[in-house]
C-alpha cells in the first residue's frame, strides 16, 4: 500500500533512474545526448522521510543548480589560467602590489578605478571584460591585465608599470 511517505521516495527513484536510462539508451541505438542526474549531482543524499515531495524535489533542483554553477566557475578558472605570451605573473604581481596592494576588490576613492589592477570601465571592456572589474575573479583580472600589458606594455600603469 502506498502511503504519503512513499511518494517522495518513488519520486526520487524516478528522478534518478529515468535520466540515467535516457543516457544509456537501448542496444543498437545511439544514446540521447542528455546529462544524467547522477552526473549533475555526484552525491545525492539518501531520501529524507521528513521532507514533503515538493521539498525533496526543490532540494534536488538546488543541488543540480549548485553543480551547474560549480562547473561554470571551474570552466572560467580554466579559461583564464594561461596568460598571454610574454607576460609573466611576476610582472603582474608587481603592478598589482603597487596599484591596489594586490586586493582584487579594491576601489579607488572616487570609484573610477576598480580591482587588483585598478581598471576603469572603458579599459576593462577594451580587453574583453564586462561588468565591474572589482567583482571579477582574481584569475580573470590577471588575464585581462596580461592582455592589456601584451597590447600596450606598462603604459596603462604610468606609476606602477
ROPAKOL-978831 format. One record per residue: y, z, x of N, C-alpha, C in turn; residue number from 1; residue in three letters. Coordinates in steps of 0.2 Angstrom, whole numbers, padded with zeros to 4 digits. Example, Ala and Ser with C-alpha at 12.3 -4.5 7.8 and 13.67 -1.06 7.14 Angstrom:
ROPAKOL-978831
-0028 / 0039 / 0066 / -0022 / 0039 / 0062 / -0016 / 0039 / 0066 / 1 / ALA
-0011 / 0035 / 0064 / -0005 / 0036 / 0068 / 0000 / 0039 / 0064 / 2 / SER
This chain:
ROPAKOL-978831
-0006 / 0000 / 0004 / 0000 / 0000 / 0000 / 0006 / 0000 / 0004 / 1 / UNK
0011 / -0004 / 0003 / 0017 / -0005 / 0007 / 0022 / 0000 / 0004 / 2 / UNK
0025 / 0004 / 0009 / 0030 / 0009 / 0007 / 0036 / 0007 / 0010 / 3 / UNK
0042 / 0011 / 0008 / 0048 / 0009 / 0011 / 0048 / 0010 / 0018 / 4 / UNK
0044 / 0014 / 0021 / 0044 / 0015 / 0028 / 0041 / 0009 / 0032 / 5 / UNK
0036 / 0005 / 0028 / 0033 / 0000 / 0032 / 0037 / -0006 / 0032 / 6 / UNK
0042 / -0007 / 0028 / 0046 / -0013 / 0028 / 0049 / -0015 / 0034 / 7 / UNK
0053 / -0010 / 0037 / 0056 / -0011 / 0044 / 0051 / -0013 / 0049 / 8 / UNK
0045 / -0010 / 0049 / 0040 / -0011 / 0054 / 0038 / -0018 / 0053 / 9 / UNK
0037 / -0021 / 0047 / 0035 / -0028 / 0046 / 0040 / -0032 / 0048 / 10 / UNK
0047 / -0031 / 0047 / 0052 / -0035 / 0049 / 0052 / -0036 / 0056 / 11 / UNK
0051 / -0030 / 0060 / 0051 / -0031 / 0067 / 0046 / -0035 / 0070 / 12 / UNK
0040 / -0034 / 0067 / 0034 / -0038 / 0069 / 0036 / -0046 / 0068 / 13 / UNK
0039 / -0047 / 0062 / 0040 / -0054 / 0061 / 0046 / -0057 / 0066 / 14 / UNK
0051 / -0053 / 0067 / 0056 / -0055 / 0072 / 0053 / -0056 / 0079 / 15 / UNK
0049 / -0052 / 0081 / 0046 / -0053 / 0087 / 0041 / -0058 / 0088 / 16 / UNK
0037 / -0059 / 0083 / 0031 / -0064 / 0083 / 0033 / -0071 / 0082 / 17 / UNK
0037 / -0072 / 0076 / 0039 / -0079 / 0075 / 0043 / -0083 / 0080 / 18 / UNK
0048 / -0080 / 0083 / 0051 / -0084 / 0088 / 0047 / -0085 / 0094 / 19 / UNK
0042 / -0081 / 0096 / 0038 / -0082 / 0101 / 0033 / -0088 / 0100 / 20 / UNK
0031 / -0088 / 0093 / 0026 / -0093 / 0091 / 0030 / -0100 / 0091 / 21 / UNK
0036 / -0100 / 0089 / 0040 / -0106 / 0089 / 0041 / -0109 / 0096 / 22 / UNK
0041 / -0105 / 0101 / 0042 / -0107 / 0108 / 0035 / -0110 / 0111 / 23 / UNK
0030 / -0106 / 0109 / 0023 / -0108 / 0111 / 0021 / -0115 / 0108 / 24 / UNK
0022 / -0116 / 0102 / 0020 / -0122 / 0099 / 0013 / -0123 / 0098 / 25 / UNK
0010 / -0128 / 0096 / 0003 / -0129 / 0095 / 0001 / -0134 / 0100 / 26 / UNK
-0006 / -0134 / 0102 / -0008 / -0138 / 0107 / -0007 / -0145 / 0105 / 27 / UNK
-0005 / -0149 / 0110 / -0003 / -0156 / 0109 / 0004 / -0157 / 0107 / 28 / UNK
0007 / -0152 / 0105 / 0014 / -0153 / 0103 / 0019 / -0150 / 0109 / 29 / UNK
0025 / -0153 / 0109 / 0030 / -0150 / 0114 / 0033 / -0144 / 0110 / 30 / UNK
0034 / -0139 / 0114 / 0037 / -0133 / 0111 / 0044 / -0134 / 0109 / 31 / UNK
0046 / -0130 / 0104 / 0053 / -0131 / 0101 / 0057 / -0128 / 0106 / 32 / UNK
0063 / -0131 / 0107 / 0067 / -0128 / 0113 / 0072 / -0122 / 0110 / 33 / UNK
0069 / -0117 / 0109 / 0072 / -0111 / 0107 / 0071 / -0105 / 0112 / 34 / UNK
0075 / -0100 / 0112 / 0074 / -0094 / 0116 / 0070 / -0089 / 0112 / 35 / UNK
0065 / -0087 / 0114 / 0061 / -0082 / 0111 / 0065 / -0075 / 0111 / 36 / UNK
0064 / -0071 / 0106 / 0067 / -0065 / 0105 / 0065 / -0061 / 0111 / 37 / UNK
0059 / -0061 / 0114 / 0057 / -0057 / 0119 / 0060 / -0059 / 0126 / 38 / UNK
0063 / -0065 / 0126 / 0066 / -0067 / 0132 / 0074 / -0065 / 0132 / 39 / UNK
0076 / -0065 / 0126 / 0083 / -0062 / 0125 / 0084 / -0055 / 0125 / 40 / UNK
0079 / -0051 / 0123 / 0079 / -0044 / 0124 / 0073 / -0042 / 0127 / 41 / UNK
0073 / -0041 / 0134 / 0067 / -0039 / 0138 / 0063 / -0033 / 0136 / 42 / UNK
0066 / -0028 / 0133 / 0063 / -0022 / 0132 / 0065 / -0019 / 0125 / 43 / UNK
0062 / -0022 / 0120 / 0064 / -0019 / 0113 / 0061 / -0012 / 0113 / 44 / UNK
0064 / -0007 / 0110 / 0061 / -0001 / 0109 / 0056 / -0001 / 0103 / 45 / UNK
0052 / 0004 / 0103 / 0047 / 0004 / 0098 / 0051 / 0005 / 0091 / 46 / UNK
0048 / 0004 / 0086 / 0051 / 0005 / 0079 / 0053 / 0012 / 0078 / 47 / UNK
0059 / 0013 / 0076 / 0061 / 0020 / 0075 / 0061 / 0021 / 0067 / 48 / UNK
0056 / 0025 / 0065 / 0055 / 0025 / 0057 / 0061 / 0028 / 0053 / 49 / UNK
0065 / 0032 / 0057 / 0071 / 0035 / 0053 / 0076 / 0030 / 0051 / 50 / UNK
0076 / 0024 / 0054 / 0081 / 0019 / 0053 / 0079 / 0015 / 0047 / 51 / UNK
0084 / 0012 / 0043 / 0083 / 0008 / 0037 / 0082 / 0001 / 0040 / 52 / UNK
0079 / -0004 / 0036 / 0078 / -0011 / 0038 / 0085 / -0014 / 0041 / 53 / UNK
0090 / -0013 / 0037 / 0096 / -0015 / 0039 / 0099 / -0013 / 0046 / 54 / UNK
0098 / -0006 / 0047 / 0100 / -0003 / 0053 / 0096 / -0005 / 0059 / 55 / UNK
0089 / -0006 / 0057 / 0085 / -0009 / 0063 / 0087 / -0016 / 0065 / 56 / UNK
0088 / -0020 / 0060 / 0090 / -0027 / 0061 / 0097 / -0027 / 0065 / 57 / UNK
0101 / -0023 / 0063 / 0108 / -0023 / 0066 / 0107 / -0021 / 0073 / 58 / UNK
0103 / -0016 / 0075 / 0101 / -0013 / 0081 / 0098 / -0019 / 0086 / 59 / UNK
0094 / -0023 / 0083 / 0091 / -0029 / 0086 / 0096 / -0034 / 0088 / 60 / UNK
0100 / -0035 / 0083 / 0106 / -0040 / 0084 / 0110 / -0038 / 0089 / 61 / UNK
0112 / -0031 / 0090 / 0116 / -0029 / 0095 / 0113 / -0030 / 0102 / 62 / UNK
0106 / -0028 / 0102 / 0103 / -0029 / 0109 / 0103 / -0037 / 0111 / 63 / UNK
0102 / -0041 / 0106 / 0102 / -0048 / 0108 / 0109 / -0050 / 0110 / 64 / UNK
0114 / -0048 / 0107 / 0121 / -0049 / 0109 / 0123 / -0046 / 0116 / 65 / UNK
0120 / -0040 / 0117 / 0122 / -0037 / 0124 / 0118 / -0041 / 0129 / 66 / UNK
0112 / -0044 / 0128 / 0108 / -0048 / 0133 / 0112 / -0054 / 0134 / 67 / UNK
0115 / -0057 / 0129 / 0119 / -0064 / 0130 / 0125 / -0062 / 0134 / 68 / UNK
0128 / -0057 / 0133 / 0134 / -0055 / 0137 / 0133 / -0054 / 0144 / 69 / UNK
0127 / -0051 / 0145 / 0125 / -0049 / 0152 / 0123 / -0056 / 0156 / 70 / UNK
0120 / -0060 / 0152 / 0118 / -0067 / 0155 / 0125 / -0071 / 0157 / 71 / UNK
0130 / -0071 / 0152 / 0136 / -0074 / 0154 / 0140 / -0071 / 0160 / 72 / UNK
0140 / -0064 / 0160 / 0143 / -0061 / 0166 / 0139 / -0063 / 0172 / 73 / UNK
0133 / -0063 / 0172 / 0129 / -0065 / 0178 / 0130 / -0072 / 0180 / 74 / UNK
0131 / -0077 / 0175 / 0132 / -0084 / 0177 / 0139 / -0084 / 0180 / 75 / UNK
0144 / -0080 / 0178 / 0151 / -0080 / 0180 / 0151 / -0078 / 0187 / 76 / UNK
0147 / -0072 / 0189 / 0147 / -0069 / 0195 / 0144 / -0075 / 0200 / 77 / UNK
0139 / -0078 / 0198 / 0136 / -0083 / 0202 / 0141 / -0089 / 0204 / 78 / UNK
0144 / -0091 / 0198 / 0149 / -0097 / 0199 / 0154 / -0095 / 0204 / 79 / UNK
0157 / -0089 / 0205 / 0162 / -0088 / 0209 / 0160 / -0085 / 0216 / 80 / UNK
0153 / -0085 / 0217 / 0150 / -0081 / 0223 / 0152 / -0085 / 0229 / 81 / UNK
0152 / -0092 / 0229 / 0154 / -0096 / 0235 / 0161 / -0098 / 0236 / 82 / UNK
0164 / -0096 / 0241 / 0171 / -0098 / 0242 / 0172 / -0105 / 0245 / 83 / UNK
0177 / -0108 / 0243 / 0178 / -0115 / 0246 / 0178 / -0115 / 0254 / 84 / UNK
0176 / -0120 / 0257 / 0176 / -0121 / 0264 / 0182 / -0119 / 0267 / 85 / UNK
0182 / -0116 / 0273 / 0187 / -0115 / 0277 / 0191 / -0109 / 0275 / 86 / UNK
0189 / -0105 / 0271 / 0192 / -0099 / 0269 / 0187 / -0093 / 0270 / 87 / UNK
0189 / -0088 / 0274 / 0185 / -0083 / 0275 / 0187 / -0077 / 0270 / 88 / UNK
0182 / -0073 / 0269 / 0183 / -0067 / 0265 / 0187 / -0062 / 0269 / 89 / UNK
0187 / -0062 / 0275 / 0192 / -0058 / 0279 / 0199 / -0059 / 0278 / 90 / UNK
0200 / -0066 / 0278 / 0207 / -0068 / 0277 / 0210 / -0066 / 0270 / 91 / UNK
0205 / -0067 / 0265 / 0207 / -0065 / 0258 / 0208 / -0057 / 0257 / 92 / UNK
0204 / -0053 / 0261 / 0204 / -0046 / 0261 / 0211 / -0044 / 0264 / 93 / UNK
0213 / -0047 / 0269 / 0219 / -0045 / 0272 / 0225 / -0047 / 0267 / 94 / UNK
0225 / -0053 / 0264 / 0230 / -0054 / 0259 / 0230 / -0049 / 0253 / 95 / UNK
0224 / -0048 / 0251 / 0224 / -0043 / 0245 / 0226 / -0036 / 0247 / 96 / UNK
0224 / -0034 / 0253 / 0227 / -0027 / 0255 / 0234 / -0027 / 0255 / 97 / UNK
0237 / -0032 / 0258 / 0245 / -0032 / 0258 / 0248 / -0033 / 0251 / 98 / UNK
0245 / -0037 / 0247 / 0248 / -0039 / 0241 / 0248 / -0033 / 0236 / 99 / UNK
0241 / -0030 / 0235 / 0240 / -0025 / 0230 / 0236 / -0019 / 0232 / 100 / UNK
0235 / -0019 / 0238 / 0231 / -0013 / 0241 / 0224 / -0014 / 0239 / 101 / UNK
0222 / -0021 / 0237 / 0215 / -0023 / 0236 / 0213 / -0021 / 0229 / 102 / UNK
0218 / -0019 / 0224 / 0217 / -0017 / 0217 / 0217 / -0024 / 0213 / 103 / UNK
0211 / -0025 / 0210 / 0211 / -0031 / 0206 / 0215 / -0031 / 0199 / 104 / UNK
0216 / -0024 / 0197 / 0220 / -0023 / 0191 / 0227 / -0022 / 0192 / 105 / UNK
0230 / -0023 / 0198 / 0237 / -0021 / 0200 / 0242 / -0026 / 0196 / 106 / UNK
0247 / -0023 / 0194 / 0253 / -0027 / 0191 / 0259 / -0025 / 0194 / 107 / UNK
0263 / -0030 / 0196 / 0270 / -0029 / 0199 / 0274 / -0025 / 0194 / 108 / UNK
0279 / -0022 / 0197 / 0284 / -0018 / 0192 / 0287 / -0021 / 0187 / 109 / UNK
0289 / -0028 / 0188 / 0292 / -0032 / 0182 / 0286 / -0035 / 0178 / 110 / UNK
0280 / -0035 / 0180 / 0274 / -0038 / 0176 / 0273 / -0045 / 0177 / 111 / UNK
0277 / -0048 / 0182 / 0276 / -0055 / 0183 / 0271 / -0057 / 0188 / 112 / UNK
0269 / -0053 / 0192 / 0263 / -0054 / 0197 / 0258 / -0049 / 0195 / 113 / UNK
0251 / -0052 / 0195 / 0246 / -0049 / 0192 / 0239 / -0050 / 0196 / 114 / UNK
0236 / -0044 / 0197 / 0229 / -0045 / 0200 / 0229 / -0043 / 0208 / 115 / UNK
0223 / -0044 / 0211 / 0222 / -0042 / 0218 / 0227 / -0046 / 0222 / 116 / UNK
0228 / -0053 / 0220 / 0232 / -0057 / 0225 / 0239 / -0058 / 0222 / 117 / UNK
0241 / -0054 / 0217 / 0247 / -0055 / 0213 / 0249 / -0062 / 0211 / 118 / UNK
0245 / -0065 / 0208 / 0246 / -0072 / 0205 / 0251 / -0071 / 0199 / 119 / UNK
0256 / -0076 / 0199 / 0259 / -0077 / 0192 / 0255 / -0081 / 0188 / 120 / UNK
0257 / -0082 / 0181 / 0253 / -0086 / 0177 / 0252 / -0093 / 0179 / 121 / UNK
0258 / -0096 / 0181 / 0258 / -0103 / 0182 / 0253 / -0105 / 0188 / 122 / UNK
0254 / -0101 / 0193 / 0249 / -0102 / 0199 / 0242 / -0101 / 0197 / 123 / UNK
0241 / -0095 / 0194 / 0234 / -0094 / 0191 / 0231 / -0100 / 0188 / 124 / UNK
0235 / -0103 / 0183 / 0232 / -0108 / 0179 / 0232 / -0115 / 0183 / 125 / UNK
0236 / -0115 / 0189 / 0235 / -0121 / 0193 / 0229 / -0121 / 0197 / 126 / UNK
0226 / -0116 / 0198 / 0219 / -0116 / 0201 / 0213 / -0115 / 0196 / 127 / UNK
0215 / -0116 / 0190 / 0209 / -0116 / 0185 / 0208 / -0109 / 0181 / 128 / UNK
0212 / -0104 / 0183 / 0212 / -0098 / 0179 / 0215 / -0098 / 0172 / 129 / UNK
0212 / -0094 / 0168 / 0215 / -0094 / 0161 / 0216 / -0086 / 0159 / 130 / UNK
0221 / -0085 / 0155 / 0222 / -0078 / 0153 / 0226 / -0074 / 0159 / 131 / UNK
0225 / -0068 / 0158 / 0228 / -0063 / 0163 / 0224 / -0062 / 0169 / 132 / UNK
0227 / -0064 / 0175 / 0224 / -0063 / 0182 / 0221 / -0056 / 0183 / 133 / UNK
0225 / -0051 / 0181 / 0223 / -0044 / 0182 / 0217 / -0042 / 0178 / 134 / UNK
0215 / -0046 / 0172 / 0210 / -0045 / 0168 / 0203 / -0049 / 0170 / 135 / UNK
0204 / -0053 / 0175 / 0198 / -0057 / 0178 / 0194 / -0053 / 0182 / 136 / UNK
0188 / -0055 / 0183 / 0184 / -0051 / 0188 / 0186 / -0052 / 0195 / 137 / UNK
0184 / -0047 / 0199 / 0187 / -0047 / 0206 / 0184 / -0054 / 0209 / 138 / UNK
0178 / -0056 / 0208 / 0175 / -0062 / 0211 / 0179 / -0068 / 0209 / 139 / UNK
0181 / -0068 / 0202 / 0185 / -0074 / 0200 / 0191 / -0074 / 0204 / 140 / UNK
0195 / -0068 / 0205 / 0201 / -0068 / 0208 / 0200 / -0070 / 0215 / 141 / UNK
0195 / -0068 / 0219 / 0193 / -0070 / 0226 / 0193 / -0078 / 0226 / 142 / UNK
0189 / -0080 / 0221 / 0188 / -0088 / 0221 / 0194 / -0092 / 0220 / 143 / UNK
0198 / -0089 / 0215 / 0204 / -0093 / 0214 / 0209 / -0092 / 0219 / 144 / UNK
0209 / -0087 / 0223 / 0214 / -0086 / 0229 / 0211 / -0090 / 0234 / 145 / UNK
0205 / -0091 / 0235 / 0202 / -0095 / 0240 / 0204 / -0103 / 0239 / 146 / UNK
0204 / -0105 / 0232 / 0205 / -0111 / 0231 / 0213 / -0113 / 0232 / 147 / UNK
0217 / -0108 / 0231 / 0224 / -0109 / 0232 / 0225 / -0109 / 0240 / 148 / UNK
0222 / -0105 / 0243 / 0223 / -0105 / 0251 / 0220 / -0111 / 0254 / 149 / UNK
0215 / -0114 / 0251 / 0212 / -0120 / 0254 / 0217 / -0126 / 0252 / 150 / UNK
0221 / -0126 / 0247 / 0226 / -0131 / 0245 / 0232 / -0130 / 0248 / 151 / UNK
0235 / -0124 / 0249 / 0242 / -0123 / 0251 / 0242 / -0118 / 0258 / 152 / UNK
0237 / -0116 / 0260 / 0237 / -0112 / 0266 / 0240 / -0105 / 0264 / 153 / UNK
0243 / -0101 / 0269 / 0246 / -0095 / 0267 / 0253 / -0095 / 0264 / 154 / UNK
0256 / -0101 / 0263 / 0262 / -0101 / 0260 / 0263 / -0098 / 0253 / 155 / UNK
0258 / -0097 / 0249 / 0259 / -0094 / 0242 / 0260 / -0086 / 0243 / 156 / UNK
0259 / -0084 / 0249 / 0260 / -0077 / 0250 / 0264 / -0076 / 0257 / 157 / UNK
0271 / -0077 / 0256 / 0275 / -0078 / 0261 / 0275 / -0071 / 0266 / 158 / UNK
0274 / -0066 / 0263 / 0275 / -0059 / 0267 / 0268 / -0058 / 0269 / 159 / UNK
0263 / -0059 / 0265 / 0256 / -0056 / 0267 / 0251 / -0062 / 0270 / 160 / UNK
0253 / -0068 / 0269 / 0248 / -0073 / 0271 / 0249 / -0074 / 0278 / 161 / UNK
